[in-house]
Amino acid sequence: MSLREIVGQSLWTLRQFGPSRASPAQLRMVQERRLRQLLCFAADRSPFYRDRLRGLDLDHCPLTAIPPTNKAELMADFDRVVTDATVRRADLERFVDDPANVGKRFLDRFPVCHTSGSQGQPLLLVHNQLTLDVLFACQMTRGNAGYRVGFVEAAKRLFSPARLAVVISRPGFFPSAWVWKHLPRGLRPYVRLLYVSAGDPDLMAKLAAFRPTVLTSTPTTLDLLALRPDRPRFDALRQVVTWSETLTAGVRERLLAAYGAPVRDTYGCGECLFLSNGCPTHPGAHVNADWAILEVVGADGRPVPAGEAGYKVYLTNLANPVQPLIRYELGDRLRMATARCACGSRLPRIETIDGRAAEVFRIDTATGPKVLTAYPFQHAFDHFRGVREWQATQLDGRRVRVRFELLPGATLDRDATRARLNDRLALAGFAGVPEVSFEVVPRLEADPATGKFQRMRPAAAPASSGRSAA
């Protein structure tokens, strides 16, 4: 690794902080320029997008004029979506099927991963170097609680690198488990990395010896780690970063109390690794809007204003022309903040992440089928501090079973819990339905197939007769 390489990467990384303080008008200009470049490149190199964009004025058409796409479409037409003719789905599938390839590059050029499959069929993802450069630059500047602007600060980091402990649920080509193996060469002098499995029998000893300044994992993993009696004191810890799962208010409070450091909740996905960085002063995350466009829309695909909950989002990744993602549908229910954030960032902030559009119950009521979200359950159960985690499973159109995992020494006041839940259900328009049963279990586990914890588990098929849910 040459000094020139380190300096060049460092200077580029430092410049990525500036857009987080740019005005909305300046951000729109950057977005617009990168969007037009992406559209023209995709239309020229991708047969799939050439067909989809045909007839549009790519220099001026609004983004909303472009039809959205989704995971099923992109996987079905994978070889026509990618812009490099050497990338083929069959070859890529063979590559990711071999665990020995984790950390290697497909065709010696492309970092690859796949989505978890928690929303259906996994999507194979082919990245470019810019994607990784943007990810780690945003992590080290916008996502760094101790970051200070200037070359002096960068020089200090060379002599006192951050110590980043990444606790993974399981190895593989999942984004959270895979991406840390691709830290750009020019940034490696700034970071010491501990990459360890949550199931490692020596986990506690390794963390104690490493003395992390940054600890990152899923909320579930960090919450369980905080409860372990053999957990070491993290005296050098500057921040905790969560990803992959929804961070509830109760878990946030426990993490703050256990680790004594700011908790930053990152909203991201394999499709856009750098999508956001957790806000250091508020719940939620700031969207890196200079490199990605996030449209919060209703069930009809029309935009919803900031402050209102959406039904899903459309994502446009502006940094990856190898596998273009233009108005790509993500089934996440987001609410954007309306006020300027006190942390200083002027990037748009995701105020709440309310689960996924697919993680709702369709309940049979006297007036017909209605959609029940996680809101009533979350607002009811987060009130009780003895509940570490809960999981609601829909049994049929009128019955739901809720399982609770309690904190050590806690008991469940079933009458108080039921009364509070009934109150919240009634406020949401579900008085008397569904019928809810409670069960206390020793441990609630993540889905073994996806590695993620799912609080709302809908019935395998819609509970009603097939009419649209209200």
N, C-alpha and C positions, 0 to 999 in steps of 0.2 A: 504494500500500500504506500503510495507516494504522498509527500507533503502537499503537492499540488492537488491531489485528489481530495485530501482532507479539507484543505482550504476552500476549494471550489464547492464541495458539498456543504460546508459550514456556512459559506456566504449565501448560498441559495436557501438553505434552511432558515437563516436569520430573516431573510426577506419575507418568509411566509407569515410572520407575525403581523406585519403591517395591515393586511386586509381585514384583520379582526377589529381594527379601529376605523375602517373606512366607512363612509356614509352609504346609505342604501342606494343612492344614485350611482356612486362609484362601483359598488358591487354589481349592480345591474349591467353596467358597461362591460365589466370583466366577464360576467356570465354570458352576455350577448356575443362577445367576440369568440369565446371558446365554444359556445353552442353552434355558431355558424361554421366554424372550422370542423366540428364533429359531424354536423349534418352533411357537409360537402364531402368529407372523407368517407362517411358511411355510404352515401349514395354512389360514390365512385368505386368503392372496393367491396361492398357487401351486396350480393344479389338480393338478399332478403330485404334490406332497407332500400335498395334501388327501386324495387317494386312498391314498397310502402310509401316512399317519398315522391314517387313519380307525379308530375303535374303541379308540384308545390314550388313556389319561389323561395328557394332555400336561403336566400340572402335577407328576406324580409318577412316570411310567413310567421305568424304567432306560433308558439310552441303548442298551443291547444289545437291547432289545425292538424297536428300529427296524431294518427290513431295510436292509442296506448297498446302495449304488448304485455305478455305475461310469461311465466315460467314454462308452461306447457307449449306455447308457440315456439319459444326460443330453443327448447330441447328438441322438439319435433323437426325443426329446420336448422339444426345446429350448424351444419357444414356450410349453409348459405348465409348464416348470420355473421360468422367470423370474417375478418378482412384479410387474413393471411391464409393462402391456399394450402400451406403445409400443415395447418391445424385441422385435424379430422377427429370427429367424435369417437370413432372406434379405437383409434390409437390412444386418445386421451383416456378413455375408459380403462384400457389395459394398463396405462401408466398409474392411474390412481388406485387401481385394484391391488397394486403391489405396495405393502406398507414400507418396504425398503426405500421407496422413492420420496417419502416425506422429507422435505427440506431440499430436494433436488428440483431442477427446472426441467419442464417438459421441452423436449427438443433442444435442451441446453440453453434455452432462451427465455421461456415463459414460466413465471411463477403461477401455479394453478392451485385451486381448491374447489370445494363444492359446498353448497348450502347444507344445512343440517337435515333437511327433509321434514322439519316440524310442521310445515304447511303443505305437505304432499311430496311429490316427486322432487328429489334433489336436483339442483341446477349445477352443471359443470361450469366452472369459471376460469377463464384464461386472462391473466393480468399482464401488464407491462411494467417496466421499471419505474415509470413516472408514478404509477399508482402507489408503489411502495415508498418512493421518495416523498410524496405528498403525505402519506399516512404518518411516517415517522417524523417529518418536519412539523406537522400539526401537533403530534404528541409531545414533541420536545419544546415547542413554543407556546401555542395556544392552550395545550392540555397540561402544562407544567405549572404547578402551583408556585414553584419557586423561581419561575423564569423572570429574568431582567433583560431588558433590551440593551444590546451593545456588545462590542467585540471583547471588552474586558471580561464580561460575564462568560462569554464563550471560552476564553482562555482559561478562566478558573475551572470550568467544567472539564477541560482536558486534564487538569491536575487532580481534580476531585470528581470523578465520573459518578453519575447516578447509579444506584444499585437497584435494579428492577427485578423483582421476584414475580414470576408468572406461574400461577398454580392452575394447571389444566385438569379438566375432568377426565379426559381420555385423549390419547394421541390419535393422529390421523390427519386427513386433509380438510378438517373443519377449520374455518378461518381463524378462530381464536387460538387454536392449538398449533396452527401451521405458520402463521405470519411471522412469528418472532424468529423463526429460523432464516428469515430473509432480510435481516437488518442491513441496510446499505453499508457498504464497506467504509465510505467516508464518514459515517456516524458512529462506527464501532468504538473509537477511542473515547466517546462521551458516555458510554453505557457499559456497565457490567451486568450480565444477565444470568439469573438463576431460573431455569426452566424445569419445573418439577411437577409430578403428578400428585393429585390430592390423595391418591391411594398409596403413595410411597411410604413404607414403614418407617423411613428415616426423615419424613417430612419436617417434623419439628426441629430435629437436630440441624438439618440443612438450613432452615430458615434462621435459626439462632446464630449459626456460624456466619451466614451471609449478611445479616443486619441490613435488611432492605430499606431504601429510602422511598421506594414506591412498591406497593403491593397490589397486584391486579388479578382478578378472577371473577367468576359469576357471583351474584349476590348469595345464592344458596351455599356455594363452597366457602365463601368468606364468613357467612353467618355460622356455619357449622364449625369452622376453624376457630372462631371467636369463643365458642362454647367449650372447647377442649381444655381440660385442666392443665395439660402440659404445654399450652401455648406460651411461647417465649414473649418477653417484653420487647417491643419494637421501638427502642429508644431513639433511633435515627429516622423513623418513618415520617415523611412529609405529606404523603397523600395516599389514599386508597381509590382505586379505579375499578368500577364494575362494568360488566358488559354481558350481552347475550340474553339476559332475562330482565323482566320488569323489576325494578327496585321499589319495594313498598316503603311507606313511611316508617312502619315498625322496624323493618330490617335496617333502614338508614340510621335510625336512632340507636340501634344496638351496635352497628358498626362504628358510629361516632364514639360511643361510650367505650367500646372494647379497644379500639385502635388509637384513639386520641388524635386523629388526623382528619383533614377534610376528605369527604367522600364525593367523588366525581363520577356520575352515572353516564356512561357513554352509550349513545344509541347508534348502532352500526349494523352492518350486514355484510355477508360475503360479496354481495354485488357491488358494494361501495365501502371499502374498508375504512376510509377516512371520513365517513359521512358527518360525524359530529365529534365534539369533545365536551365532556361533562362540565357544567357550570360550577365554579368554585364557591359561589355564594347562595345559589338557589337550586332547588330540585330541577331536573331537566338537563338539556344539553343544547349547545350552540351548534347550528348547522354550518358546516364549512361551505358557505354558499358561493364562494369564488370558484369552487371545484365541483359543485354538485347543485342540482336544482331539485327541490323537494316540493311537490304540489300536494297539499292536503285537500281531499275531495270527499264528497258525499257518496252514497250508494249509486247515484246516477252519474258519477264521474265529473260532476261540476264542482268548481272550487268552493270551499267554505271559508269564511273570513277568520282571521286570527281571533282567538278567544272562544271559538266554537269547536266542538269535537267533530272530527272527520270520521268517515267510515273506512277509508283506505288512503294510500298515498301513491303518487306516481313519482318515480325516481329517474333522473337523467344524470348519468355519470359523465362528467366532462373531461376526465383524465385518462380514460381507457378506450382508445379507438380500435384495439385489437378485437374486442368483443363488445360492440356498442350496445349500451343499454339506454334507450331513449323512451321516456315515458313508460317505464317498466313498473308494473303493478306490484306493490307490497301490501299485504293484508294487515297492516298495523293501523290502529286507531289513535291518532295524535291530536293534540290541541296545542296550537302555537300561542306564545305569550303576546300580549298586546303592548306592554310597556317596555321602555328601554331598560336594559339590565344594569343593576348596580355594580356588577363585577367589572365593568368597563368595556366589555366586548360589545360591538355593535352588530354582530352577526345575529340572524334570527334565532330565537330560542324556542325549543320544544318545551312547553310547560309541563305537559303530562303525556305519558304513554299508557293508554288505557287498554292494553291487550291487543288482540288481533280480531279482525272481522270474523274469522272462522271459529274463534273461541267464544261463541255465544250459545245460549240455549234457546230453542224455539218451544215455547210453552203454550199448551192448549188452555185457553181461558174461555169464559162464558161468551165473549164477543169474538172469538176466533184466535188463531195463533198469533203470539207476540214474541218479540225478541227480548230476551233477558241477558243483560251484560253482567260483567263482574262487579259493577259499582255497588249494588246493595250488599253483596258478600264482603267486599273489601272494606267498605265503610263500617260494617257491623263488626267484623272480626279484628280489624286493626285497633279497635278500641280496647281490646283485652290484651294486656301486656304479657300474660302467661302463654299466649298462643305464639309459637315460633313460626308455624306455617300451616296453611290450610289448603285443601283441594276439594273442589266441588265436581261431582260426576253426575251427569244427567242419566237417569235410568230409563225414563220414557217421557211422554209428553206432559206428565203432571207430577213426576217424582224426581227428587234430587237427593243424593247422599253427599254429606260433607264429612271429610275426615280431617282430624286435627292432630298435629304433632305439638306437644306442649314443651315449654322450657323446663329444665330440671327443677323438680320440687313444686311445680305449678299444678293446679287442678282446674278443670273446666266447670264453671257454673253454668249448667245447661239451661236453667230457667232464664237467667239473665241474658245469656247468649241468644237463646231463641226469641226472647222478647225484643231484643235490639234488632235481630235479623228481620223479624216480622214487621217491625216499624219501618225499616229501610225498604223492604219489599213493597209495603203499602205505598210509601212515597213514590216508588217507581211504577206504580200502577199494577201491582201484583198482590193485592190483598186476597188472602185465602189460597193462593196458588203460587208456586208449586208446593207440594207436600215435601218437607225437608226432614231427613233423618240425620242424626249426628253419630260419629264414631271416633273414639280416640285411639290412635295407633302409635307404636313406638317410634317409627321413622317414616317420613314421606320422601320418596326417592325421585330423582330425575328420570325422565324417560330413557331407558337403556338404548333405544334406537337413535335418539337425537342428542342425548347428553344435556337436554334442557328440562327444567321443571315447568310443568303445565298446571296452572291453578284451576282453569276451567276446562273440563273434559266433556264436550258435547256427546250426545248419543251418536251412534255410528251413522244413522240416517235421520233426516228431519222427523220430528215427532208427530207433526200434523199430517194432514191428508195431502199435502203437496201444494197448498195455496201459498201465496206470497205472505211472508211474515210482515206484520205491521211495525 
